[in-house]
Amino acid sequence: LSCRHYSRRGVCVPSCRFTEGETREFAQGGECFECHPECERIEGNVTCNGSGADTCTRCAHYRDGPHCV
């Protein structure tokens, strides 16, 4: 089984929650994954580009080197 657009936990979806929604996501290999909890949710813009605390666009709290803490 393959999805036309994206998959979230095994369910086909038209898009990931890149710029809106309570939980923000990024895509990797056609699958939607949640951003790290320390990433600040940015309305209308991408919140992260990976799963780690070092892939946040902005930190919800503080930055320690490349990582949000």
QUINORSUL-V883708 format. One record per helix or strand. SS is the DSSP state (A for helix, B for strand). FROM is the first residue (numbers start at 1). LEN is the number of residues. If there is no record, write none. Layout:
SS | FROM | LEN
SS | FROM | LEN
This chain:
B | 6 | 3
B | 11 | 3
B | 25 | 4
B | 31 | 4
B | 39 | 1
B | 48 | 1
B | 56 | 1
B | 59 | 1
B | 63 | 2
B | 67 | 2
